[in-house]
Amino acid sequence: MVVDVILTDIRMPRINGLEAIDYFQREYSSVPLIVLTGYPDLPMAMGLLNRGITDYLVKPVEHEKLISAVAVAFAHLRFHWF
C-alpha cells in the first residue's frame, strides 16, 4: 500500500491520537502528517509542528484550507522524492 499523506485526529474513541502520531512518524517517517483537532491547543500545536508535523488544523476546517494543506503536503513529499 502506498500512502502519500496521513490525516489524523488527536482525540479518537479507541486510540490515543498522540500515540498514533508517534507510530506514524516512526513507521512512515517520509509520509507528511496533517493533524486535525476540534480542541485547539497552542502548546501542543507548536510541539507537534516542531516534531515535523506538516500542518495542524482546527475543526471545522474549511474545504479549501484542507485541500490546500493536503496539496502542500503532497508537493513536499514529491519534492523529496527527487
Disulfide bonds with the S-S distance in Angstrom:
none
